[in-house]
């Protein structure tokens, strides 16, 4: 067993071990909080993906392009030039 070289003896080693343990516990708690945030974020992303469509459906870009074309057609039908707005 290794002896402490400091004048405090085992007390210094015990204090250092306690500080190290506390630091590890703090980091562990922070990591758990980060993991919880990631799970929430990934769940939100999954929900958004489900709302947009299922795999194999048209891409978001294709959907937005279709919406844009419909809106432009509606504007033109009402006598509005969408390029001038």
C-alpha positions as CSV (number, residue, x, y, z in Angstrom):
1,X,0.0,0.0,0.0
2,X,1.3,3.4,-0.9
3,X,1.8,5.9,1.9
4,X,0.9,9.6,1.6
5,X,3.9,11.9,1.2
6,X,2.2,14.9,2.5
7,X,2.2,16.0,6.1
8,X,-1.5,15.5,6.4
9,X,-1.2,11.7,5.9
10,X,-4.3,9.7,5.2
11,X,-6.6,12.7,5.8
12,X,-5.3,14.4,2.7
13,X,-5.8,11.3,0.6
14,X,-9.3,10.8,2.0
15,X,-10.1,14.4,1.3
16,X,-8.8,14.1,-2.3
17,X,-10.7,10.8,-2.8
18,X,-13.9,12.5,-1.6
19,X,-13.4,15.5,-3.9
20,X,-12.7,13.2,-6.8
21,X,-15.8,11.1,-6.0
22,X,-17.9,14.2,-5.7
23,X,-16.6,15.5,-9.1
24,X,-17.4,12.2,-10.7
25,X,-20.9,12.2,-9.2
26,X,-21.4,15.8,-10.5
27,X,-20.3,14.8,-14.0
28,X,-22.5,11.7,-13.9
29,X,-25.6,13.9,-13.0
30,X,-24.7,16.3,-15.8
31,X,-24.4,13.4,-18.2
32,X,-27.8,12.0,-17.2
33,X,-29.4,15.5,-17.7
34,X,-27.8,15.7,-21.2
35,X,-29.0,12.2,-22.1
36,X,-32.6,13.2,-21.0
37,X,-32.4,16.3,-23.1
38,X,-31.2,14.3,-26.1
39,X,-34.0,11.7,-25.7
40,X,-36.6,14.6,-25.6
41,X,-35.0,16.2,-28.7
42,X,-34.9,13.0,-30.6
43,X,-38.5,12.3,-29.7
44,X,-39.5,15.7,-31.0
45,X,-37.7,15.1,-34.2
46,X,-39.4,11.8,-34.6
47,X,-42.8,13.4,-34.0
48,X,-42.1,16.1,-36.6
49,X,-41.0,13.4,-39.1
50,X,-44.2,11.5,-38.5
51,X,-46.2,14.6,-39.0
52,X,-44.5,15.4,-42.3
53,X,-44.8,12.0,-43.8
54,X,-43.7,8.5,-43.8
55,X,-40.6,7.0,-45.5
56,X,-41.2,6.7,-49.2
57,X,-43.5,9.8,-49.3
58,X,-42.4,12.8,-51.2
59,X,-39.6,14.8,-49.7
60,X,-40.2,18.0,-47.8
61,X,-38.8,20.0,-50.7
62,X,-41.2,18.4,-53.1
63,X,-44.1,19.1,-50.8
64,X,-43.1,22.7,-50.3
65,X,-42.7,23.1,-54.1
66,X,-46.2,21.8,-54.6
67,X,-47.6,24.1,-52.0
68,X,-45.8,27.1,-53.6
69,X,-47.3,26.2,-57.0
70,X,-50.8,25.9,-55.6
71,X,-50.5,29.3,-53.8
72,X,-49.1,31.0,-56.9
73,X,-52.0,29.6,-58.9
74,X,-54.5,30.8,-56.4
75,X,-52.9,34.3,-56.4
76,X,-52.9,34.5,-60.2
77,X,-56.6,33.4,-60.2
78,X,-57.4,36.3,-57.9
79,X,-55.5,38.7,-60.2
80,X,-52.4,38.9,-57.9
81,X,-49.0,38.7,-59.4
82,X,-47.0,36.6,-56.8
83,X,-43.7,37.7,-58.3
84,X,-44.5,41.3,-57.6
85,X,-45.4,40.8,-54.0
